[in-house]
Amino acid sequence: MTKIRCRYIDCGFLDEGYCSAALVELDLDQGCLTYAPTAEAIPEDDWDEEETEEEWEELEDEEEDEDLWLDEEDETED
């Protein structure tokens, strides 16, 4: 029997680093189509899209502030 080493650490078919599924389907673009995450790996919380957008906006603002600071530093060196 062929053994297939699996790189998914949270797959339900994982058995000591090898796939234990009876049938394995692979796709070059999508990877393993047989992959089934364990119940522990599925996040219980749904992401709040508005909250996530706010966090990204905050990060972008911080990056802009850092860029301004770097620009000011360059001007003083001239």
N, C-alpha and C positions, 0 to 999 in steps of 0.2 A: 504494500500500500504506500502511495506517495505521501510524504509529509510536507506540509506547506508552512514555512515559518511566517508568523504573523507579527507585524509591527504595531498593530493597534493594541494599546494596553488596556482598553476598556471594552473590548468585544466580548459578547456572551459566549462565543464559540472558542475563545482562547483557552488552551489547555497546555500549561507549561511551555508557553512560547510558540506553540503550534496550533493550527486551525483544526478544530474537531468537527466541523460541519460536514455533512454527508455530501453536499454538492457546493462547490465554490464557483461563483461567477465573477470574472474580472473584466473591467473596462479600462482601456488605456487612458481615457480622459477623466473618468470618475473614480477609478480605483476599485476596491473590493465592493461589489454589489451585495455580497452576502453579509457584510458587516452589520452587526446588531449591537448597539451599545447596551451595557448592563443598566439595570434600573438605577444603580448608584451614580452612574455617569450622566444621567439625564437631569438637567437643572430643573428644580421645582419652581423657581420664580420665573415668571414671564418678564421680559425686559420692558420697562416703561419707555416707549420711544421718545417721549418728550424729555424725560430725565436724561436719557443718553445723549440727546442732541444738546442739552444744556451743558453737560460735561465736556463735550467736544468743543463747544463754543468757548468755554472757560480755558481749555487747553490752547486753543488758537489765539486767544487774547494774551495769554502768558507768553507764547512764542513771539507775538508781535512786539510785546514789551521788551523782550530780550533782544530782538533785532534792533529796536530803537536804541537801546543801551549800547549795543555793539557799534552802531553807526556813530554815536556821539564819541565813543572812545577812539574811533578811527580819525575823526575830525581833529581831536586834540593832539594826536600824534603828528599831524602834518605841520 
